[in-house]
């Protein structure tokens, strides 16, 4: 047998470190600038040298990110910054450099937590926070507007995606003008090697609230979510439920799963073998095995040789189904783990596609494998 059995991880490395909850600006006016009540979905106007952009923010889904962004707006931090990175087939990015391409460091506060599990997607005309690849808690001031649908930015890379926190509702023509502006290299950016800096600076003259923000309600949302966000396994559950649109099922043994596709074939029997595609990760996003990367394709394994959680999860699947399992340590590798791959007492995330059930394979027909599940 050629692989270890494990599946797609949905890791979310999130801690609640919301900028702006430190005693400053904790309340907002009861009425907005238009006379309507303050809201969790305020609008802001980004005034640039190429025109205005109106963005509707979403603090119902990304309260910490919206609070952080609006703190900088209130401070006037963005005034005089530029859209410093323009990729016509990808994004326009700004909020971190001045017109002479000097990185703006004065007034920058600590990085904020990732909220990319919130169900908002990096679709065309959405606004999202930039962060450093490899560091899920590194978003500060820079933001970008997607000019194409960007599903790759929703996928887990280093434990998280990129947090979307609003959408352009007016001024798409301005976004397109910025997108189409002439670009080149600049010695102060990417060592002068990346031709993405507008030749004529696109300056953000100001960003201002058009409607009032209900900060008190946003703070309450972050407080009520702390219990969930403090537990990475619960973050995985939250993400799975957002992505599937269904609630995670919990069995008596403690196994949890959600179906992304219900098959229409037979249920595998304990005395049979199954052919599956899979990817396995820890809850922090680290992959430890995958059939997708193997040259010899899907894995065939006897049902009675699988770890308990995997075997239990497979027994209630039909051929053709796709399911993600959250397997607690007692149903996985327990206190021993797998040296160099799976730590002791690790919860495992399995994304499985059940291709077929077939007669069990004789043990002497399995390919050699260490740490057989």
C-alpha positions as CSV (number, residue, x, y, z in Angstrom):
1,X,0.0,0.0,0.0
2,X,1.4,3.3,-1.1
3,X,0.0,6.0,1.0
4,X,-1.1,7.0,4.5
5,X,-4.7,7.8,4.7
6,X,-5.5,11.4,5.3
7,X,-7.5,14.2,3.8
8,X,-8.0,17.8,2.9
9,X,-7.5,20.2,5.8
10,X,-9.3,23.3,6.5
11,X,-7.0,25.0,8.9
12,X,-7.7,28.3,10.4
13,X,-5.0,29.9,12.4
14,X,-7.0,32.6,14.1
15,X,-6.6,34.5,17.3
16,X,-8.8,37.4,18.2
17,X,-6.5,40.4,18.1
18,X,-8.9,43.1,16.9
19,X,-7.3,46.5,16.5
20,X,-9.4,49.3,17.7
21,X,-10.9,47.5,20.7
22,X,-8.4,49.2,23.0
23,X,-10.6,51.8,24.4
24,X,-10.5,54.3,21.5
25,X,-13.7,55.1,19.5
26,X,-15.8,52.5,21.1
27,X,-19.1,54.2,20.2
28,X,-20.6,55.6,17.1
29,X,-23.5,58.1,16.7
30,X,-27.0,56.7,16.9
31,X,-27.9,58.2,13.6
32,X,-25.9,58.1,10.3
33,X,-24.9,61.0,8.1
34,X,-28.0,60.4,6.1
35,X,-30.3,60.2,9.1
36,X,-30.6,56.4,9.1
37,X,-29.6,54.4,12.1
38,X,-26.0,53.3,12.4
39,X,-25.3,49.9,10.8
40,X,-22.9,47.0,10.6
41,X,-22.8,47.6,6.8
42,X,-21.7,51.2,6.4
43,X,-20.5,52.6,3.2
44,X,-17.3,54.6,2.6
45,X,-16.1,56.7,-0.3
46,X,-12.5,56.3,-1.6
47,X,-11.7,59.5,-3.4
48,X,-8.8,59.1,-5.9
49,X,-7.1,61.1,-8.6
50,X,-8.9,58.9,-11.1
51,X,-12.3,59.1,-9.6
52,X,-14.4,57.9,-6.6
53,X,-15.2,54.4,-5.4
54,X,-18.0,53.7,-3.0
55,X,-17.6,50.5,-0.9
56,X,-20.2,48.8,1.3
57,X,-18.4,47.2,4.2
58,X,-19.6,44.0,6.0
59,X,-19.0,44.0,9.8
60,X,-21.6,41.2,10.2
61,X,-19.1,38.8,8.6
62,X,-15.8,40.6,9.3
63,X,-16.2,42.8,12.3
64,X,-12.6,42.9,13.4
65,X,-11.4,43.7,9.9
66,X,-14.0,46.4,9.4
67,X,-13.2,48.0,12.8
68,X,-9.5,48.0,11.9
69,X,-10.1,49.6,8.5
70,X,-12.4,52.3,9.9
71,X,-10.0,53.2,12.6
72,X,-7.4,54.0,9.9
73,X,-10.1,55.9,8.0
74,X,-11.0,57.9,11.1
75,X,-7.3,58.7,11.7
76,X,-7.0,60.0,8.1
77,X,-4.2,57.5,7.7
78,X,-5.1,56.7,4.1
79,X,-5.1,60.3,2.9
80,X,-2.2,60.7,0.5
81,X,-1.4,57.0,0.1
82,X,-1.6,55.4,-3.3
83,X,-2.6,52.3,-5.2
84,X,0.9,51.0,-5.4
85,X,0.4,47.6,-7.0
86,X,-1.8,47.2,-10.1
87,X,-2.1,43.8,-11.8
88,X,-4.7,44.1,-14.6
89,X,-5.7,40.5,-14.4
90,X,-5.8,40.3,-10.7
91,X,-6.0,43.2,-8.2
92,X,-5.5,46.8,-7.5
93,X,-3.7,47.2,-4.1
94,X,-3.2,50.3,-1.9
95,X,-3.1,51.7,1.5
96,X,0.6,51.3,2.4
97,X,2.8,53.7,0.3
98,X,2.9,57.4,-0.4
99,X,3.2,58.9,-3.9
100,X,7.0,58.7,-3.9
101,X,6.7,54.9,-3.1
102,X,7.9,55.3,0.5
103,X,6.2,52.8,2.8
104,X,4.1,54.7,5.3
105,X,4.9,53.4,8.8
106,X,3.8,56.3,11.1
107,X,0.5,55.5,12.7
108,X,0.5,51.8,11.9
109,X,-1.0,49.7,14.7
110,X,-0.5,46.0,15.5
111,X,-1.6,43.4,12.9
112,X,-5.1,41.9,13.1
113,X,-6.6,38.5,13.2
114,X,-7.6,36.5,10.1
115,X,-11.3,36.4,9.3
116,X,-11.1,34.6,6.0
117,X,-13.3,31.8,7.2
118,X,-16.3,34.2,7.3
119,X,-18.0,32.9,4.1
120,X,-17.3,36.0,2.0
121,X,-15.4,35.1,-1.3
122,X,-12.7,36.9,-3.2
123,X,-15.0,37.7,-6.1
124,X,-14.8,40.5,-8.7
125,X,-15.2,43.9,-7.1
126,X,-14.8,42.8,-3.5
127,X,-12.4,44.4,-1.1
128,X,-10.0,42.3,1.0
129,X,-7.1,42.7,3.3
130,X,-3.5,42.1,2.2
131,X,-1.4,40.0,4.5
132,X,2.1,38.5,4.2
133,X,2.1,35.0,2.8
134,X,3.0,32.6,5.5
135,X,1.7,34.9,8.3
136,X,-2.0,34.7,8.8
137,X,-1.9,37.4,11.5
138,X,-0.1,40.1,9.5
139,X,-2.9,42.3,7.9
140,X,-2.5,45.9,8.9
141,X,-3.3,48.8,6.5
142,X,-3.0,47.5,3.0
143,X,-6.1,46.4,1.1
144,X,-6.9,45.3,-2.4
145,X,-9.9,45.2,-4.7
146,X,-10.3,42.1,-6.8
147,X,-10.8,42.9,-10.5
148,X,-11.5,39.2,-11.4
149,X,-13.0,36.3,-9.5
150,X,-10.2,35.0,-7.3
151,X,-11.1,31.6,-5.8
152,X,-7.5,30.8,-5.3
153,X,-7.4,33.5,-2.6
154,X,-10.1,31.8,-0.6
155,X,-8.2,28.5,-0.5
156,X,-6.0,27.6,2.5
157,X,-2.4,28.1,1.8
158,X,-0.7,28.7,5.2
159,X,-3.7,28.1,7.4
160,X,-6.0,30.8,6.0
161,X,-7.2,32.6,2.9
162,X,-7.5,36.4,2.4
163,X,-10.2,38.2,4.4
164,X,-12.9,39.9,2.3
165,X,-14.7,42.6,4.2
166,X,-16.8,44.5,1.6
167,X,-17.8,45.1,-2.0
168,X,-17.7,48.0,-4.5
169,X,-21.2,49.3,-5.0
170,X,-20.4,52.5,-7.0
171,X,-17.4,53.6,-9.1
172,X,-16.5,50.4,-10.9
173,X,-15.5,52.6,-13.8
174,X,-12.9,54.2,-11.5
175,X,-11.6,50.7,-10.5
176,X,-11.3,49.9,-14.2
177,X,-9.4,53.1,-14.9
178,X,-7.0,52.2,-12.1
179,X,-6.7,48.6,-13.3
180,X,-5.9,49.9,-16.8
181,X,-3.3,52.5,-15.8
182,X,0.2,52.2,-17.2
183,X,2.6,50.4,-14.8
184,X,6.3,49.9,-14.5
185,X,9.0,49.0,-12.0
186,X,10.0,51.3,-9.1
187,X,13.3,51.0,-7.2
188,X,11.4,51.3,-3.8
189,X,9.1,48.3,-4.5
190,X,10.1,44.7,-5.0
191,X,13.7,45.7,-5.6
192,X,12.7,47.3,-8.8
193,X,11.9,43.9,-10.4
194,X,8.1,43.8,-10.5
195,X,6.4,46.0,-13.1
196,X,3.2,46.7,-11.2
197,X,3.7,50.3,-9.9
198,X,1.6,52.9,-11.7
199,X,3.8,55.2,-13.7
200,X,1.6,58.1,-12.8
201,X,0.7,57.8,-9.1
202,X,-2.9,57.0,-8.4
203,X,-3.4,58.9,-5.2
204,X,-6.0,58.2,-2.5
205,X,-7.0,61.7,-1.6
206,X,-9.2,60.5,1.2
207,X,-11.4,57.7,2.5
208,X,-14.5,58.9,4.4
209,X,-17.6,57.3,6.0
210,X,-20.8,58.0,4.1
211,X,-23.0,56.3,6.7
212,X,-22.4,55.7,10.4
213,X,-20.9,52.5,11.7
214,X,-22.4,50.7,14.7
215,X,-19.2,49.9,16.4
216,X,-20.9,48.8,19.6
217,X,-22.6,46.0,17.7
218,X,-19.4,45.0,16.0
219,X,-17.6,44.8,19.3
220,X,-20.4,42.6,20.6
221,X,-20.0,40.3,17.6
222,X,-16.3,39.8,18.2
223,X,-16.9,39.2,21.9
224,X,-19.6,36.6,21.3
225,X,-17.3,34.8,18.8
226,X,-14.3,34.6,21.1
227,X,-15.3,31.2,22.5
228,X,-15.5,29.7,19.0
229,X,-12.5,31.5,17.6
230,X,-10.2,30.4,20.5
231,X,-10.5,26.8,19.4
232,X,-9.0,25.9,16.0
233,X,-11.1,22.8,15.7
234,X,-14.3,24.9,16.1
235,X,-12.9,27.3,13.4
236,X,-12.6,24.3,11.1
237,X,-16.2,23.5,11.8
238,X,-17.3,27.0,11.1
239,X,-15.4,27.1,7.8
240,X,-16.9,23.7,6.7
241,X,-20.4,24.9,7.5
242,X,-19.9,28.1,5.6
243,X,-18.5,26.3,2.6
244,X,-21.0,23.5,2.5
245,X,-24.1,25.4,3.5
246,X,-25.0,22.6,6.0
247,X,-24.4,21.8,9.6
248,X,-21.6,19.5,10.7
249,X,-22.8,16.1,11.9
250,X,-21.4,14.7,15.1
251,X,-21.6,11.0,15.8
252,X,-21.7,9.2,19.2
253,X,-17.9,8.5,19.0
254,X,-17.0,12.1,18.6
255,X,-16.4,12.0,14.8
256,X,-17.6,15.0,12.9
257,X,-18.3,15.3,9.2
258,X,-20.0,17.3,6.5
259,X,-21.0,16.1,3.0
260,X,-20.1,18.2,0.0
261,X,-21.5,15.7,-2.4
262,X,-23.8,12.7,-1.5
263,X,-23.0,9.8,-3.8
264,X,-25.6,7.5,-5.4
265,X,-23.7,4.3,-5.3
266,X,-23.5,1.5,-2.6
267,X,-22.3,1.9,1.0
268,X,-18.9,0.1,1.5
269,X,-19.0,-2.9,3.9
270,X,-16.4,-3.4,6.7
271,X,-15.1,-6.5,5.0
272,X,-14.5,-4.7,1.7
273,X,-11.8,-2.4,0.3
274,X,-12.4,1.1,-1.0
275,X,-10.7,3.2,-3.6
276,X,-10.5,6.8,-2.6
277,X,-8.9,10.2,-3.4
278,X,-7.9,12.0,-0.3
279,X,-5.8,14.8,1.3
280,X,-4.9,14.9,5.0
281,X,-3.9,17.8,7.2
282,X,-3.6,18.9,10.7
283,X,-5.9,21.7,12.0
284,X,-3.2,24.3,11.5
285,X,-3.2,23.6,7.8
286,X,-0.1,21.4,7.5
287,X,-0.6,18.6,5.0
288,X,0.9,15.3,6.0
289,X,-0.4,13.1,3.1
290,X,-2.3,13.2,-0.1
291,X,-3.2,10.8,-2.9
292,X,-3.5,13.8,-5.3
293,X,0.2,14.3,-5.3
294,X,1.0,10.6,-5.9
295,X,1.9,9.5,-9.4
296,X,0.1,6.2,-9.0
297,X,-3.3,7.8,-8.3
298,X,-6.1,6.9,-5.9
299,X,-5.5,4.7,-2.9
300,X,-7.1,1.3,-2.3
301,X,-7.4,0.3,1.3
302,X,-9.2,-2.4,3.2
303,X,-11.9,-1.0,5.4
304,X,-10.9,-3.0,8.4
305,X,-7.3,-1.6,8.2
306,X,-8.2,2.1,8.3
307,X,-7.9,4.1,11.5
308,X,-11.2,4.1,13.5
309,X,-12.4,7.6,12.5
310,X,-11.8,7.0,8.8
311,X,-13.4,3.6,8.8
312,X,-16.5,5.0,10.6
313,X,-16.7,7.9,8.2
314,X,-16.5,5.7,5.1
315,X,-19.2,3.3,6.3
316,X,-21.9,5.9,5.9
317,X,-20.7,7.2,2.6
318,X,-22.0,6.1,-0.8
319,X,-19.8,5.6,-3.8
320,X,-19.4,8.9,-5.7
321,X,-19.6,11.0,-2.5
322,X,-17.3,13.7,-1.1
323,X,-17.0,14.2,2.6
324,X,-14.7,16.1,5.0
325,X,-14.1,14.3,8.3
326,X,-12.8,15.9,11.6
327,X,-11.2,13.0,13.4
328,X,-10.4,13.4,17.1
329,X,-7.1,11.9,18.4
330,X,-8.8,8.9,20.0
331,X,-10.1,7.9,16.6
332,X,-6.9,8.7,14.8
333,X,-3.2,8.1,15.9
334,X,-3.8,8.9,19.6
335,X,-0.9,9.6,21.9
336,X,1.7,8.0,19.6
337,X,1.1,10.1,16.5
338,X,3.3,9.4,13.5
339,X,6.9,10.6,14.1
340,X,7.8,13.5,11.8
341,X,4.3,13.7,10.4
342,X,1.5,13.6,12.9
343,X,2.1,15.0,16.4
344,X,0.8,13.1,19.5
345,X,-2.9,13.7,20.3
346,X,-3.6,15.4,17.0
347,X,-7.0,16.0,15.5
348,X,-7.0,15.1,11.8
349,X,-8.9,16.6,8.9
350,X,-9.7,14.3,6.0
351,X,-11.3,15.3,2.7
352,X,-12.4,12.1,1.0
353,X,-13.8,11.2,-2.4
354,X,-15.1,7.7,-2.4
355,X,-14.6,6.3,-5.9
356,X,-15.7,2.7,-5.4
357,X,-16.0,-0.3,-3.0
358,X,-14.6,-3.6,-4.1
359,X,-13.5,-7.0,-2.7
360,X,-10.9,-6.7,0.1
361,X,-7.3,-6.9,-1.0
362,X,-5.2,-9.6,0.4
363,X,-2.5,-8.3,2.8
364,X,0.3,-9.7,0.8
365,X,-0.9,-7.7,-2.3
366,X,-0.5,-4.3,-0.5
367,X,2.5,-2.3,-1.5
368,X,5.0,-1.8,1.4
369,X,4.2,1.2,3.6
370,X,5.4,2.6,6.9
371,X,2.9,3.9,9.4
372,X,0.1,2.1,7.9
373,X,-3.2,3.6,9.0
